[in-house]
Amino acid sequence: QKYVAAGIPREKIGMGLGFYGMNYRPPFTQPGQVTDGYDRETMWSVNDVTWNYTMLHKHGYLANGNYMWDEATQTSYRTYPGGYTPATRNQPSGYVSYEDPASIAAKGAWAQSTREGEGAAGTIIWLVNYGTTHGIDNPLMHAVKKAFMDPNATEAPPPAPAEMTMELVITN
């Protein structure tokens, strides 16, 4: 709203979609908890390489805990009562906030809204390849397509595996 008030037309404003999350260590279990007095460096992390959707999937963050939806902010998060630390990492989580198809759909609806005080030209994405779960499909990019371009879009089937050949060339 501040950009519009400064004279920038809504049709020139893009909102961001981050295909990564933010980890909060225990004792944090949900958004809105007071963080005063806690060390930012040890209690939460927003490193996009560590907390991208691919890694959340790979390390079990999306398969464990309880999925939660914050209606007021139209965002998703996963809470882990008692904490969650995957065997592959040494980073406990009390909760993780992250972008998912539901939050992307909410942002798409807001961007396309014609109601007073809403609407934007579109979105930017950090980082497209972070939205894949295993290198083939990309549920977050599919959600972007549905929310911002084609509400009737269906996911394409994964491509057929291509025969791979490799040539090793050694030169001096």
CORMOKA-V722928 format. One record per residue. RES is the residue in three letters. PHI is phi in whole degrees, 0 to 359 (* if undefined). Layout:
res->(RES,RES)
phi->(PHI,PHI)
This chain:
res->(GLN,LYS,TYR,VAL,ALA,ALA,GLY,ILE,PRO,ARG,GLU,LYS,ILE,GLY,MET,GLY,LEU,GLY,PHE,TYR,GLY,MET,ASN,TYR,ARG,PRO,PRO,PHE,THR,GLN,PRO,GLY,GLN,VAL,THR,ASP,GLY,TYR,ASP,ARG,GLU,THR,MET,TRP,SER,VAL,ASN,ASP,VAL,THR,TRP,ASN,TYR,THR,MET,LEU,HIS,LYS,HIS,GLY,TYR,LEU,ALA,ASN,GLY,ASN,TYR,MET,TRP,ASP,GLU,ALA,THR,GLN,THR,SER,TYR,ARG,THR,TYR,PRO,GLY,GLY,TYR,THR,PRO,ALA,THR,ARG,ASN,GLN,PRO,SER,GLY,TYR,VAL,SER,TYR,GLU,ASP,PRO,ALA,SER,ILE,ALA,ALA,LYS,GLY,ALA,TRP,ALA,GLN,SER,THR,ARG,GLU,GLY,GLU,GLY,ALA,ALA,GLY,THR,ILE,ILE,TRP,LEU,VAL,ASN,TYR,GLY,THR,THR,HIS,GLY,ILE,ASP,ASN,PRO,LEU,MET,HIS,ALA,VAL,LYS,LYS,ALA,PHE,MET,ASP,PRO,ASN,ALA,THR,GLU,ALA,PRO,PRO,PRO,ALA,PRO,ALA,GLU,MET,THR,MET,GLU,LEU,VAL,ILE,THR,ASN)
phi->(*,295,295,297,298,277,103,273,294,305,288,245,255,245,256,264,241,257,277,211,240,228,262,243,283,302,268,288,230,193,298,89,282,293,251,302,89,258,281,302,293,251,260,209,217,235,299,293,290,288,250,290,303,301,289,301,291,301,265,85,296,275,261,242,72,241,288,231,234,266,297,297,259,56,230,251,201,236,251,235,304,84,90,220,227,294,299,273,219,241,229,292,235,266,200,232,264,198,278,218,305,292,290,293,299,295,293,297,297,293,299,269,293,253,290,305,83,234,108,204,290,167,218,243,234,240,230,309,290,290,273,273,262,208,87,245,269,219,299,287,293,298,297,297,302,296,282,249,234,214,298,262,299,245,291,286,294,299,295,294,299,272,288,256,234,224,240,255,241,246,235,264)
